[in-house]
Amino acid sequence: MVSIIAVMIMGAGLDRTGIMTQLAGYILRVGGHTEQRIIPIISGTVGVISCFMQNIGAAALFLPVVGRISTRTGIPLSRLLMPMGFCAILGGTMTMVGSSPLILLNDLILNANEALGFRGLPCRPRVRWWGVDGLFRVDGNGRGRRLPA
């Protein structure tokens, strides 16, 4: 809980420095003002960042950016936040760092199953491909092709 609050404070500090405004401007320059191009850019960026930091923190860090993009483009905030949240979760499962339950689960499995020869819960390439596949399942309209609308 404290780390989430710390990331939100850090995000607010970055927002006050103007870095987040520049990031929002860059995303709009690259993605234009269309929902089909903005959603994959935001979701992909948050997904990659959440591989290397807590997924909730990565999503919290991007809240000001997404809010600015929503205001500038007129795209409803919920249409941008849902795919971003899904990709933050998927990004968190790609490495052990992104999701703290994976670290705990890996330690429990190592201790409980040493006799069975199971070597823990490594984030293998298959899990990484699930994350990449999940990113592509979110289409440009903000609705997942296999996710509920």
Helices and strands as residue ranges (DSSP letters): H 2-17, H 19-31, H 35-52, H 55-73, H 77-92, H 100-112, H 125-137
